[in-house]
Amino acid sequence: MAGAIEYQKVMTEIVFINLPGPEEPTERMSGSELLHGFLADLYKSENPTIKQYISEICLKWNVHYKAASKK
């Protein structure tokens, strides 16, 4: 007989997008650098609707923005 509580261990990964990202693309940027700049730029949106949408997507995909620590 199955127990009253069933669970499944799920391994998840967390993606951190470090801020600030590159401001402008350059010729020698790798694909990951271009993606970093694109995602960091989305985070800076002034439109509250876009910001809410980005937040919802990040929550769903376990993506977190992380501000650079000051040294």
C-alpha positions as CSV (number, residue, x, y, z in Angstrom):
1,M,0.0,0.0,0.0
2,A,1.3,3.5,-0.9
3,G,2.1,5.9,1.9
4,A,0.0,8.9,2.7
5,I,2.8,11.2,1.5
6,E,4.8,10.7,-1.6
7,Y,7.7,12.8,-2.7
8,Q,10.2,12.9,-5.5
9,K,13.7,14.3,-5.0
10,V,14.3,16.8,-7.8
11,M,17.7,18.2,-8.6
12,T,17.5,21.8,-9.7
13,E,20.0,24.3,-10.8
14,I,20.1,28.0,-10.0
15,V,21.2,30.4,-12.6
16,F,22.7,33.7,-11.4
17,I,22.9,36.6,-13.8
18,N,25.6,39.0,-12.4
19,L,24.8,42.7,-12.7
20,P,25.8,44.9,-14.3
21,G,26.2,43.1,-17.7
22,P,28.0,44.3,-20.8
23,E,26.5,47.5,-22.1
24,E,27.1,47.0,-25.8
25,P,28.0,43.9,-27.9
26,T,31.5,43.8,-29.4
27,E,33.0,41.8,-32.3
28,R,34.9,39.4,-30.0
29,M,32.1,38.6,-27.5
30,S,31.2,34.9,-27.0
31,G,27.6,33.7,-27.1
32,S,27.4,33.5,-23.4
33,E,28.6,37.1,-23.1
34,L,26.0,38.3,-25.5
35,L,23.3,36.4,-23.6
36,H,24.5,37.9,-20.3
37,G,24.2,41.4,-21.8
38,F,20.8,40.7,-23.2
39,L,19.4,39.3,-19.9
40,A,21.0,42.1,-17.8
41,D,19.4,44.6,-20.2
42,L,16.0,43.1,-19.7
43,Y,16.3,43.5,-16.0
44,K,16.8,47.3,-16.4
45,S,13.5,47.8,-18.1
46,E,11.5,50.8,-16.8
47,N,8.1,49.3,-18.0
48,P,6.4,47.7,-15.0
49,T,4.5,45.2,-17.2
50,I,7.8,44.0,-18.7
51,K,9.5,43.9,-15.3
52,Q,6.6,41.7,-13.9
53,Y,6.8,39.4,-16.9
54,I,10.6,39.0,-16.6
55,S,10.2,38.3,-12.8
56,E,7.6,35.6,-13.5
57,I,9.7,33.9,-16.1
58,C,12.8,34.0,-13.8
59,L,10.8,32.5,-11.0
60,K,9.6,29.7,-13.2
61,W,13.1,28.9,-14.5
62,N,15.0,29.5,-11.2
63,V,17.0,32.4,-12.6
64,H,18.2,35.1,-10.1
65,Y,19.7,38.4,-10.8
66,K,22.7,39.2,-8.5
67,A,24.2,42.7,-8.1
68,A,28.0,42.8,-8.0
69,S,29.3,43.2,-4.4
70,K,31.3,46.3,-3.7
71,K,34.8,45.7,-2.6
